[in-house]
Amino acid sequence: KALKKSAGKQSRNISIFFLLVNTVTWGAALQIVKPGLQFMTPYQFLLYRFIFAAIFSFPLLIYYLPKIKHLWKTIGKIIVLELIGTTLALSLLYEGLTRTTSIQASLITTTTPIFIILGGIFYLNERQEKREWLGLSLAVIGTLMLIIGPMLSGDDAFGSFSLFGNVLILAQNIATAAYFIFAKKFYSGIPKLFITTISYYVGMITFLFIDQFTFHGQAAGLAQPMWAQLAHPSALIAVLYMATFGSIIGLTAYIKGQDGIEASEASIFSYL
């Protein structure tokens, strides 16, 4: 019994370590990515990010392919979930951001852990203690104080209300929560680096179609601007950072971190 308890504590500590790695890599993303977005559209940025992530992770794909049991069934499962967590969630987020203000989007995205907690309770049969509800409440209040601060000081940061944009952001929260809840259940026992590697190819292919759609099917809208846009150092740094630290390291760390603790508890790390 003591050995089992010790192993459980060790697994929990490992999960916390991976979630802290995720917190650092994703937490730094906004400051690094934002300057690069003046040289490319959000969909182009996502496409370039996943192109480089797919290239960098190709050796991992070759390494894991012979080792995965029920290969095509597993890949099919990953594709379905990544269409939700990668393509759908990111599309809703960026479409919402084009229609609403960043301050409203920030307010709405603070509710994501709440959706994950509710999903964990009803779908994964997780239980929340009073101290966990207290911690979540403090995190929500603290985040709202940081966001609403400029409004209270007289800055016109909130902007005009956009119902459709806010609904898209809320839908992104639900899609993200659903992804992490399903990932907690269905990704157990699958190498996390293999999962994230497949997700990059899903993102690359789907955002290629979306990017081409935004260019009205003009193939010339991709290759030529890509190299011209990435010639700007801030754009190249943004893409390379998110391809490596945001994707290969950050996403893998989050999925791995969910293994040893509840999905709802893992989600609260986002407030850091």
Backbone hydrogen bonds in HBPLUS format (Angstrom, degrees):
<---DONOR---> <-ACCEPTOR-->    atom                        ^
c    i                          cat <-CA-CA->   ^        H-A-AA   ^      H-
h    n   atom  resd res      DA  || num        DHA   H-A  angle D-A-AA Bond
n    s   type  num  typ     dist DA aas  dist angle  dist       angle   num
A0005-LYS N   A0001-LYS O   2.95 MM   4  6.20 154.3  2.02 145.4 152.3     1
A0006-SER N   A0002-ALA O   2.88 MM   4  6.11 154.9  1.94 145.8 153.0     2
A0007-ALA N   A0003-LEU O   2.86 MM   4  6.08 156.1  1.91 148.2 154.6     3
A0008-GLY N   A0004-LYS O   2.96 MM   4  6.15 153.6  2.03 143.6 150.8     4
A0009-LYS N   A0005-LYS O   2.99 MM   4  6.25 151.5  2.08 145.1 152.4     5
A0010-GLN N   A0006-SER O   2.94 MM   4  6.19 155.2  2.00 145.9 152.9     6
A0011-SER N   A0007-ALA O   2.90 MM   4  6.13 159.0  1.95 148.4 153.9     7
A0012-ARG N   A0008-GLY O   2.98 MM   4  6.16 151.6  2.06 140.7 148.5     8
A0013-ASN N   A0009-LYS O   2.89 MM   4  6.16 156.6  1.95 148.1 154.2     9
A0014-ILE N   A0010-GLN O   2.97 MM   4  6.23 153.8  2.04 148.8 155.7    10
A0015-SER N   A0011-SER O   3.01 MM   4  6.26 155.8  2.07 144.1 150.7    11
A0016-ILE N   A0012-ARG O   2.91 MM   4  6.22 157.9  1.96 151.4 157.4    12
A0017-PHE N   A0013-ASN O   2.98 MM   4  6.21 154.1  2.04 143.9 150.8    13
A0018-PHE N   A0014-ILE O   3.04 MM   4  6.38 162.8  2.07 153.3 156.5    14
A0019-LEU N   A0015-SER O   2.92 MM   4  6.15 155.8  1.98 150.9 158.1    15
A0020-LEU N   A0016-ILE O   2.91 MM   4  6.11 145.8  2.03 146.0 154.9    16
A0021-VAL N   A0017-PHE O   3.00 MM   4  6.34 150.3  2.09 147.6 156.0    17
A0022-ASN N   A0018-PHE O   2.96 MM   4  6.27 157.0  2.01 145.5 151.6    18
A0023-THR N   A0019-LEU O   2.87 MM   4  6.09 152.3  1.94 139.8 147.8    19
A0024-VAL N   A0020-LEU O   3.04 MM   4  6.29 156.1  2.10 148.2 152.6    20
A0025-THR N   A0021-VAL O   3.04 MM   4  6.29 170.7  2.05 155.5 157.9    21
A0026-TRP N   A0022-ASN O   2.87 MM   4  5.90 172.2  1.88 158.3 160.9    22
A0027-GLY N   A0023-THR O   2.81 MM   4  5.47 141.8  1.96 130.7 142.8    23
A0028-ALA N   A0024-VAL O   3.15 MM   4  6.16 144.6  2.28 140.6 146.6    24
A0029-ALA N   A0026-TRP O   3.15 MM   3  5.07 148.5  2.25  98.8 108.3    25
A0032-ILE N   A0028-ALA O   3.40 MM   4  6.59 149.2  2.50 148.2 156.8    26
A0032-ILE N   A0029-ALA O   3.06 MM   3  5.23 123.2  2.40 100.5 115.3    27
A0033-VAL N   A0029-ALA O   2.73 MM   4  5.77 162.5  1.76 166.3 171.8    28
A0034-LYS N   A0030-LEU O   3.00 MM   4  5.68 166.8  2.01 146.8 151.1    29
A0036-GLY N   A0033-VAL O   2.92 MM   3  5.49 131.0  2.17 118.0 131.2    30
A0037-LEU N   A0034-LYS O   3.17 MM   3  5.41 145.4  2.30 106.7 116.1    31
A0039-PHE N   A0036-GLY O   3.16 MM   3  5.84 166.6  2.17 118.4 122.4    32
A0045-PHE N   A0041-THR O   2.91 MM   4  6.21 160.5  1.94 156.2 162.0    33
A0046-LEU N   A0042-PRO O   2.93 MM   4  6.23 159.2  1.98 148.8 153.8    34
A0047-LEU N   A0043-TYR O   2.94 MM   4  6.09 157.4  1.99 143.0 149.4    35
A0048-TYR N   A0044-GLN O   2.87 MM   4  6.09 171.9  1.88 159.3 160.4    36
A0049-ARG N   A0045-PHE O   2.87 MM   4  5.99 159.0  1.92 149.1 155.8    37
A0050-PHE N   A0046-LEU O   3.06 MM   4  6.26 160.9  2.09 147.9 151.6    38
A0051-ILE N   A0047-LEU O   2.92 MM   4  6.14 145.6  2.04 148.5 159.2    39
A0052-PHE N   A0048-TYR O   3.06 MM   4  6.27 171.1  2.07 155.8 156.4    40
A0053-ALA N   A0049-ARG O   2.97 MM   4  6.14 155.8  2.03 143.2 151.0    41
A0054-ALA N   A0050-PHE O   2.88 MM   4  5.83 154.9  1.94 137.6 144.0    42
A0055-ILE N   A0051-ILE O   3.02 MM   4  6.28 153.7  2.09 145.0 152.4    43
A0056-PHE N   A0052-PHE O   2.86 MM   4  6.05 171.6  1.87 156.0 158.1    44
A0057-SER N   A0053-ALA O   2.97 MM   4  6.00 147.7  2.07 142.3 150.7    45
A0058-PHE N   A0055-ILE O   3.28 MM   3  5.31 161.7  2.31 103.6 109.0    46
A0060-LEU N   A0057-SER O   2.93 MM   3  5.25 124.8  2.24 107.2 122.0    47
A0061-LEU N   A0057-SER O   3.14 MM   4  6.55 149.1  2.23 150.3 159.6    48
A0061-LEU N   A0058-PHE O   3.03 MM   3  5.02 117.3  2.44  96.9 112.4    49
A0062-ILE N   A0058-PHE O   3.09 MM   4  6.45 160.3  2.13 158.1 161.9    50
A0063-TYR N   A0059-PRO O   2.96 MM   4  6.13 150.6  2.05 141.0 149.6    51
A0064-TYR N   A0060-LEU O   2.93 MM   4  6.11 159.3  1.98 153.4 157.3    52
A0065-LEU N   A0061-LEU O   3.04 MM   4  5.97 154.8  2.11 152.4 157.8    53
A0067-LYS N   A0064-TYR O   2.85 MM   3  5.17 143.1  1.98 114.0 126.1    54
A0074-THR N   A0070-HIS O   2.90 MM   4  6.05 160.1  1.94 161.2 167.9    55
A0075-ILE N   A0071-LEU O   2.84 MM   4  6.12 161.0  1.88 155.9 161.6    56
A0076-GLY N   A0072-TRP O   2.91 MM   4  5.99 156.9  1.97 140.7 147.2    57
A0077-LYS N   A0073-LYS O   3.04 MM   4  6.28 153.8  2.11 143.6 150.2    58
A0078-ILE N   A0074-THR O   2.99 MM   4  6.27 159.5  2.03 150.5 156.1    59
A0079-ILE N   A0075-ILE O   2.87 MM   4  6.11 161.2  1.90 153.9 158.8    60
A0080-VAL N   A0076-GLY O   3.12 MM   4  6.34 165.0  2.15 149.7 152.6    61
A0081-LEU N   A0077-LYS O   3.16 MM   4  6.43 168.4  2.18 152.0 154.7    62
A0082-GLU N   A0078-ILE O   2.81 MM   4  5.94 159.2  1.86 155.1 161.7    63
A0083-LEU N   A0079-ILE O   2.91 MM   4  6.05 140.0  2.07 146.6 156.1    64
A0084-ILE N   A0081-LEU O   3.07 MM   3  5.23 130.3  2.33  96.9 110.0    65
A0085-GLY N   A0081-LEU O   2.88 MM   4  6.21 169.2  1.89 155.3 157.1    66
A0086-THR N   A0082-GLU O   2.73 MM   4  5.14 152.6  1.80 131.8 139.8    67
A0087-THR N   A0082-GLU O   3.35 MM   5  6.95 146.9  2.47 148.1 156.0    68
A0088-LEU N   A0083-LEU O   2.84 MM   5  6.00 163.4  1.87 150.6 156.3    69
A0089-ALA N   A0084-ILE O   3.06 MM   5  6.15 148.5  2.16 148.6 157.0    70
A0090-LEU N   A0086-THR O   3.20 MM   4  5.81 154.1  2.27 133.2 141.0    71
A0091-SER N   A0087-THR O   3.00 MM   4  5.90 152.0  2.08 141.5 150.0    72
A0092-LEU N   A0088-LEU O   2.94 MM   4  6.10 167.0  1.96 156.0 159.3    73
A0093-LEU N   A0089-ALA O   2.98 MM   4  6.15 155.4  2.04 144.9 152.2    74
A0094-TYR N   A0090-LEU O   3.00 MM   4  6.18 173.4  2.01 152.6 153.3    75
A0095-GLU N   A0091-SER O   2.89 MM   4  5.93 158.2  1.94 150.3 157.3    76
A0096-GLY N   A0092-LEU O   2.88 MM   4  5.86 151.8  1.96 139.7 148.0    77
A0097-LEU N   A0093-LEU O   2.92 MM   4  6.17 150.7  2.00 145.0 153.4    78
A0098-THR N   A0094-TYR O   3.15 MM   4  6.34 136.9  2.35 136.6 146.0    79
A0099-ARG N   A0096-GLY O   3.01 MM   3  5.27 150.2  2.10 105.6 115.0    80
A0100-THR N   A0096-GLY O   2.98 MM   4  6.12 126.3  2.28 150.1 165.2    81
A0105-ALA N   A0101-THR O   3.00 MM   4  6.28 161.3  2.04 151.3 157.2    82
A0106-SER N   A0102-SER O   2.85 MM   4  5.98 151.7  1.93 142.9 150.4    83
A0107-LEU N   A0103-ILE O   3.05 MM   4  6.27 156.6  2.10 142.8 148.7    84
A0108-ILE N   A0104-GLN O   3.06 MM   4  6.32 159.9  2.10 150.0 154.6    85
A0109-THR N   A0105-ALA O   2.93 MM   4  6.11 160.5  1.96 151.5 156.9    86
A0111-THR N   A0108-ILE O   3.07 MM   3  5.85 166.3  2.09 120.5 124.9    87
A0112-THR N   A0109-THR O   3.14 MM   3  5.53 170.0  2.15 114.3 117.3    88
A0114-ILE N   A0111-THR O   2.97 MM   3  5.29 126.2  2.27 106.7 121.3    89
A0115-PHE N   A0111-THR O   3.29 MM   4  6.75 151.1  2.38 153.0 160.8    90
A0115-PHE N   A0112-THR O   3.03 MM   3  5.28 118.5  2.42 104.7 119.0    91
A0116-ILE N   A0112-THR O   3.08 MM   4  6.45 155.0  2.14 152.4 160.1    92
A0117-ILE N   A0113-PRO O   2.80 MM   4  6.01 155.5  1.86 148.4 155.0    93
A0118-LEU N   A0114-ILE O   2.95 MM   4  6.20 164.9  1.98 151.2 154.8    94
A0119-GLY N   A0115-PHE O   2.89 MM   4  6.06 157.1  1.95 143.8 150.9    95
A0120-GLY N   A0116-ILE O   2.77 MM   4  5.96 151.1  1.86 145.6 154.0    96
A0121-ILE N   A0117-ILE O   2.93 MM   4  6.20 148.6  2.03 147.6 155.9    97
A0122-PHE N   A0118-LEU O   3.00 MM   4  6.21 170.5  2.01 155.0 156.6    98
A0123-TYR N   A0119-GLY O   2.74 MM   4  5.41 153.6  1.81 144.0 152.1    99
A0124-LEU N   A0120-GLY O   3.15 MM   4  4.74 131.6  2.40 103.7 117.4   100
A0126-GLU N   A0120-GLY O   2.79 MM   6  5.29 175.4  1.79 136.1 135.8   101
A0132-GLU N   A0129-GLU O   3.00 MM   3  5.21 127.7  2.28 100.3 114.4   102
A0133-TRP N   A0129-GLU O   3.07 MM   4  6.50 155.3  2.13 154.4 161.1   103
A0134-LEU N   A0130-LYS O   2.87 MM   4  6.13 152.9  1.95 147.4 155.9   104
A0135-GLY N   A0131-ARG O   2.87 MM   4  6.05 153.9  1.94 137.7 144.8   105
A0136-LEU N   A0132-GLU O   2.92 MM   4  6.14 159.0  1.97 147.2 152.6   106
A0137-SER N   A0133-TRP O   2.93 MM   4  6.11 158.7  1.97 145.2 151.1   107
A0138-LEU N   A0134-LEU O   2.96 MM   4  6.21 161.2  1.99 153.3 157.7   108
A0139-ALA N   A0135-GLY O   2.97 MM   4  6.16 154.5  2.04 145.5 152.8   109
A0140-VAL N   A0136-LEU O   2.91 MM   4  6.17 160.7  1.95 154.1 158.8   110
A0141-ILE N   A0137-SER O   2.92 MM   4  6.13 167.9  1.94 152.7 156.1   111
A0142-GLY N   A0138-LEU O   2.87 MM   4  5.96 165.2  1.89 148.7 153.2   112
A0143-THR N   A0139-ALA O   2.95 MM   4  6.07 159.7  1.99 146.4 152.1   113
A0144-LEU N   A0140-VAL O   2.92 MM   4  6.11 162.6  1.95 152.1 157.1   114
A0145-MET N   A0141-ILE O   2.93 MM   4  6.16 150.8  2.02 147.9 156.0   115
A0146-LEU N   A0142-GLY O   3.12 MM   4  6.40 154.5  2.19 145.5 151.4   116
A0147-ILE N   A0143-THR O   3.01 MM   4  6.27 151.7  2.09 147.9 156.1   117
A0148-ILE N   A0144-LEU O   2.77 MM   4  5.80 165.3  1.79 153.3 157.5   118
A0149-GLY N   A0145-MET O   3.02 MM   4  5.74 132.0  2.26 135.3 145.0   119
A0151-MET N   A0148-ILE O   2.88 MM   3  5.24 124.0  2.20 109.8 125.3   120
A0152-LEU N   A0148-ILE O   3.06 MM   4  6.41 154.4  2.13 157.4 165.5   121
A0153-SER N   A0149-GLY O   3.09 MM   4  6.33 139.0  2.27 148.4 160.1   122
A0155-ASP N   A0150-PRO O   2.95 MM   5  5.38 139.3  2.12 175.5 163.2   123
A0154-GLY N   A0151-MET O   3.15 MM   3  5.39 160.6  2.19 106.1 111.2   124
A0166-ASN N   A0162-SER O   2.99 MM   4  6.06 159.5  2.03 148.1 154.1   125
A0167-VAL N   A0163-LEU O   2.87 MM   4  6.07 150.3  1.96 149.2 157.9   126
A0168-LEU N   A0164-PHE O   3.01 MM   4  6.27 152.1  2.09 147.0 154.1   127
A0169-ILE N   A0165-GLY O   3.11 MM   4  6.44 152.9  2.19 144.4 151.2   128
A0170-LEU N   A0166-ASN O   2.91 MM   4  6.16 157.1  1.97 145.9 152.4   129
A0171-ALA N   A0167-VAL O   2.81 MM   4  6.04 152.9  1.88 146.3 154.1   130
A0172-GLN N   A0168-LEU O   2.91 MM   4  6.17 143.8  2.05 140.6 150.7   131
A0173-ASN N   A0169-ILE O   3.02 MM   4  6.41 147.6  2.13 144.1 152.4   132
A0174-ILE N   A0170-LEU O   3.11 MM   4  6.49 155.1  2.17 148.0 153.9   133
A0175-ALA N   A0171-ALA O   2.90 MM   4  6.15 160.6  1.94 149.7 155.1   134
A0176-THR N   A0172-GLN O   2.85 MM   4  6.00 161.7  1.88 151.4 156.4   135
A0177-ALA N   A0173-ASN O   2.88 MM   4  6.07 161.4  1.92 147.9 153.4   136
A0178-ALA N   A0174-ILE O   2.86 MM   4  6.04 161.5  1.90 149.4 154.8   137
A0179-TYR N   A0175-ALA O   2.92 MM   4  6.11 155.0  1.99 144.5 151.6   138
A0180-PHE N   A0176-THR O   3.06 MM   4  6.37 165.7  2.08 155.0 156.8   139
A0181-ILE N   A0177-ALA O   2.98 MM   4  6.14 154.9  2.04 150.0 157.4   140
A0182-PHE N   A0178-ALA O   2.91 MM   4  6.05 171.0  1.92 154.4 156.9   141
A0183-ALA N   A0179-TYR O   2.77 MM   4  5.87 153.3  1.84 147.7 156.6   142
A0184-LYS N   A0180-PHE O   2.99 MM   4  6.02 149.9  2.09 135.8 142.7   143
A0185-LYS N   A0181-ILE O   3.36 MM   4  6.69 146.7  2.48 141.0 148.7   144
A0185-LYS N   A0182-PHE O   3.14 MM   3  5.23 122.2  2.50  95.2 109.1   145
A0186-PHE N   A0182-PHE O   2.77 MM   4  5.88 178.2  1.77 165.7 166.3   146
A0187-TYR N   A0183-ALA O   2.99 MM   4  5.10 148.7  2.09 132.4 137.0   147
A0190-ILE N   A0187-TYR O   3.21 MM   3  5.54 166.5  2.23 128.2 129.3   148
A0194-PHE N   A0191-PRO O   3.12 MM   3  5.38 127.7  2.40 101.9 115.0   149
A0195-ILE N   A0191-PRO O   3.15 MM   4  6.53 154.2  2.22 148.9 156.2   150
A0196-THR N   A0192-LYS O   3.01 MM   4  6.27 170.9  2.02 153.9 155.0   151
A0197-THR N   A0193-LEU O   3.00 MM   4  6.01 147.3  2.11 134.3 143.7   152
A0198-ILE N   A0194-PHE O   3.08 MM   4  6.33 160.6  2.12 149.7 153.2   153
A0199-SER N   A0195-ILE O   3.04 MM   4  6.35 149.1  2.14 143.9 153.3   154
A0200-TYR N   A0196-THR O   3.13 MM   4  6.45 138.7  2.31 143.7 152.4   155
A0200-TYR N   A0197-THR O   3.20 MM   3  5.34 131.4  2.45  98.0 109.9   156
A0202-VAL N   A0198-ILE O   3.01 MM   4  6.34 152.9  2.09 149.9 158.3   157
A0203-GLY N   A0199-SER O   2.86 MM   4  6.08 161.7  1.90 146.7 151.5   158
A0204-MET N   A0200-TYR O   2.80 MM   4  5.95 157.3  1.85 144.3 151.2   159
A0205-ILE N   A0201-TYR O   3.05 MM   4  6.10 169.4  2.06 146.0 148.3   160
A0206-THR N   A0202-VAL O   3.01 MM   4  6.08 169.9  2.02 153.6 156.9   161
A0207-PHE N   A0203-GLY O   2.93 MM   4  5.77 161.7  1.96 145.3 151.4   162
A0208-LEU N   A0204-MET O   3.05 MM   4  5.97 131.8  2.29 132.2 144.0   163
A0209-PHE N   A0205-ILE O   3.25 MM   4  6.59 155.8  2.31 145.7 150.0   164
A0210-ILE N   A0206-THR O   3.04 MM   4  6.35 158.0  2.09 144.3 150.9   165
A0211-ASP N   A0207-PHE O   2.79 MM   4  5.73 158.2  1.84 136.8 143.4   166
A0212-GLN N   A0208-LEU O   2.94 MM   4  6.09 159.3  1.98 145.6 151.3   167
A0213-PHE N   A0209-PHE O   2.89 MM   4  6.05 146.7  2.00 142.1 151.8   168
A0214-THR N   A0210-ILE O   3.01 MM   4  6.33 148.5  2.11 146.2 153.9   169
A0215-PHE N   A0211-ASP O   3.18 MM   4  6.51 127.4  2.47 134.8 148.5   170
A0215-PHE N   A0212-GLN O   3.06 MM   3  4.96 134.0  2.28  91.8 105.1   171
A0217-GLY N   A0212-GLN O   2.74 MM   5  5.03 162.6  1.77 149.0 149.0   172
A0216-HIS N   A0213-PHE O   2.98 MM   3  4.90 155.3  2.05 107.1 108.9   173
A0218-GLN N   A0215-PHE O   3.21 MM   3  5.57 158.8  2.26 110.0 116.3   174
A0221-GLY N   A0218-GLN O   2.89 MM   3  5.52 159.0  1.93 116.3 123.3   175
A0222-LEU N   A0219-ALA O   3.18 MM   3  5.97 167.7  2.19 123.6 124.3   176
A0226-MET N   A0222-LEU O   3.04 MM   4  6.00 151.9  2.12 153.6 162.5   177
A0228-ALA N   A0224-GLN O   3.35 MM   4  6.50 157.8  2.40 146.7 153.2   178
A0229-GLN N   A0225-PRO O   2.66 MM   4  5.72 160.0  1.69 159.5 163.6   179
A0230-LEU N   A0226-MET O   2.91 MM   4  6.09 163.4  1.94 151.7 156.6   180
A0231-ALA N   A0228-ALA O   3.39 MM   3  5.26 149.4  2.49  92.2 100.8   181
A0232-HIS N   A0229-GLN O   3.17 MM   3  5.90 164.1  2.19 116.6 121.0   182
A0235-ALA N   A0232-HIS O   3.04 MM   3  5.42 124.2  2.36 110.4 124.3   183
A0236-LEU N   A0232-HIS O   3.05 MM   4  6.32 164.5  2.08 161.4 166.3   184
A0237-ILE N   A0233-PRO O   2.85 MM   4  5.99 163.4  1.88 153.7 158.4   185
A0238-ALA N   A0234-SER O   3.06 MM   4  6.10 156.3  2.12 136.1 142.7   186
A0239-VAL N   A0235-ALA O   3.06 MM   4  6.28 164.0  2.09 151.1 154.5   187
A0240-LEU N   A0236-LEU O   2.93 MM   4  6.05 171.1  1.93 154.8 157.7   188
A0241-TYR N   A0237-ILE O   2.83 MM   4  5.82 156.0  1.89 147.2 154.3   189
A0242-MET N   A0238-ALA O   3.12 MM   4  6.24 168.3  2.13 146.7 149.8   190
A0243-ALA N   A0239-VAL O   2.91 MM   4  6.01 142.9  2.05 143.9 155.0   191
A0244-THR N   A0240-LEU O   3.10 MM   4  6.18 148.5  2.20 141.9 148.2   192
A0245-PHE N   A0241-TYR O   2.77 MM   4  5.45 118.4  2.15 142.7 159.2   193
A0246-GLY N   A0241-TYR O   3.02 MM   5  6.32 157.4  2.07 137.6 141.7   194
A0247-SER N   A0242-MET O   2.81 MM   5  5.78 113.3  2.26 131.4 146.8   195
A0249-ILE N   A0244-THR O   2.85 MM   5  6.15 158.5  1.89 166.6 169.8   196
A0250-GLY N   A0245-PHE O   2.77 MM   5  5.52 138.2  1.95 127.2 140.9   197
A0251-LEU N   A0247-SER O   3.11 MM   4  5.05 135.1  2.32 117.2 130.2   198
A0253-ALA N   A0249-ILE O   2.92 MM   4  5.94 154.2  1.99 145.5 153.2   199
A0254-TYR N   A0250-GLY O   3.06 MM   4  6.35 151.3  2.15 145.8 153.1   200
A0255-ILE N   A0251-LEU O   3.07 MM   4  6.34 173.7  2.08 158.6 159.1   201
A0256-LYS N   A0252-THR O   2.91 MM   4  6.00 161.7  1.94 150.5 156.4   202
A0257-GLY N   A0253-ALA O   2.79 MM   4  5.80 147.2  1.89 138.7 148.6   203
A0258-GLN N   A0254-TYR O   3.09 MM   4  6.40 137.0  2.29 146.4 156.0   204
A0259-ASP N   A0256-LYS O   3.09 MM   3  5.54 152.8  2.17 110.3 118.3   205
A0266-ALA N   A0262-GLU O   2.96 MM   4  6.26 157.1  2.02 153.0 159.8   206
A0267-SER N   A0263-ALA O   3.07 MM   4  6.26 147.1  2.18 143.0 151.1   207
A0268-ILE N   A0265-GLU O   3.26 MM   3  5.53 138.9  2.44 102.3 112.3   208
A0269-PHE N   A0266-ALA O   3.16 MM   3  5.75 155.1  2.22 114.0 120.8   209
A0270-SER N   A0267-SER O   3.06 MM   3  5.81 162.1  2.09 117.8 123.1   210
A0271-TYR N   A0268-ILE O   3.09 MM   3  5.80 160.1  2.13 118.6 123.3   211
A0272-LEU N   A0269-PHE O   3.01 MM   3  5.58 157.3  2.06 114.6 121.5   212
